[in-house]
Amino acid sequence: MRADASHWKHRGARWGARFGHVAILAVFAGFCAFPFYWMLITTFKDVHDLINTANNPFLFNQPPTLDNLRVLFLETQYLRWIANTLLVGAMVVAITLLLAVPAGYSLARLAGSRGRQLAIAIFLTYLIPPTILFIPFSRIIGALGLQDSLWSLVLVYPSFTVPFCTWLMMGFFKAVPRDIEEAAMMDGLSRFGAFLKVVVPLSSAGILTVVIFTLTLVMQEFVYALTFITSSSQYTVSVGVPTFLVRGDVYFWGSLMGACLVVSVPVAVLYNLFVDRFVAGFTVGAVK
């Protein structure tokens, strides 16, 4: 009898712990999913349904409508802004990878004992507030004649991404054993060949981290995009959406939420698909 009682007690405790874990995860999942639910329901709500305080804000009190999406896609240049953002993002990612990956490898392998100190110095430049660099960048953009051009953003954004990504990639390259690289060189590969065919594939998590970090920065940056770009056709999403959908004290909430939903869902899916490698990239890059 005592053995049976102990067994059932242990089983009950185990099920209680499992239920507690599930409950915590459910609360956390609901907390994370609620903003997407709010954006989704607001996107399809009628304006009168949205502003009537007597209505239940979490449900449709009137039939759903597509008017908010019509305003977003037909009365603004939203698709053009998305294309501009993707273009700038692709260019900045390419520049960041071309500069940060070789620099990180050089600091990890070729710089000797001073590599870490130099990497820290490079990382410290990332901590400089962007507002301090505003005037120098403005003069450079003006001298190059890049005002109201997406190329101004392509020139400015790598100054934010390259220092941090160089430091991150240095830590990741240090996690790759030298023996593997030396074995590849003994098999006839040059140092560059060993780097390209051995080290880079083993550091794919770090490279993915760089790509996601850079794209996220490009999508969210507002100050420089607002300052250097004046034509609506050249806007990025972060500037075009609030500029056209917030008019004085009038907020087009349905269209705003629709715009946020369109750009945030792909990013959320991307993070979820590669979350393990993304976290590994930050962890390894920061610890090493």
Beta strands, then each sheet from edge to edge (+ up, - down):
strand 1: 246-247
strand 2: 250-251
sheet 1: 1+ 2-
end
